[in-house]
Amino acid sequence: MVFSLSMLVSVSGQKIEQLIEYADFQFDQGIYKIAAREYQRALFFGSKEEVGKLNIKTGDCYFEMNSFDEAEKFYRFAAGLEMADSLKNEAILKKSSCNLMLGNYNLGIFDLLNLNAGNLPEIQTKKDVLLAIAYFGLNDFDKSRHYFGISLRGQDSLKRQKLDSLFNSKKLHRPNPELAYWLSVVLPGAGQFYSGDIRNGSNSLLLIATLMTFGIRMAIVQSPADAIFTILPWYQRYYMGGYNSARQIAERKRENNRAKIYKQVFEMVYSKNK
């Protein structure tokens, strides 16, 4: 009886190992859906010692499929287990990455600030870069620059100067959506011109000018009441739409500027850390 049970355990363990190897193969081939399914099967039948690593591998599959919320669940479970520091750090870093991808910057920061990198420079650098990304997402550019700067420790001064130059760029804060809004309140189209959107600025200015011309002409030729009831509703609609549009255009423009700066910063840091 004891002999039979030991044989059963041995065969079961062998099958689990083959299952994991098959899942690894599917992952390497980019077939992440099947890999995730097989890792989860191995999780169900596998030993207690394998649970942490298999949860991380399953999370990796969902991360590659851009299913960051699902990936975060597996990384979170792995991070809560008692296991080797290297695996725990990997789980926390990947969990934080998911939260950043989901826009949950504060959750990502919370995990990272509680991660103990010890004397491992590679882990510390990854932690610093993720913190920099999180603070950039929160528009806290001073802290973002601080952590990007730390990640460049030991690098030449030219890279640090370039980093400072990028974070000091006026494009990081421009165009100002509120300024664009009030410019268009004062002069229709001016907010769009300020943001560099000549086409929409010209359309807004021309439309409002045309409505004003028709309104004045109707008030003189017919009566002020006709102008008020016929032209004013249209004027209000396009006038208000114009200055609200100016704010939105400025916001999009500023976000695009920030995205370009972020890309330059990240490429510079990543070229050193990859």
Beta strands, then each sheet from edge to edge (+ up, - down):
end
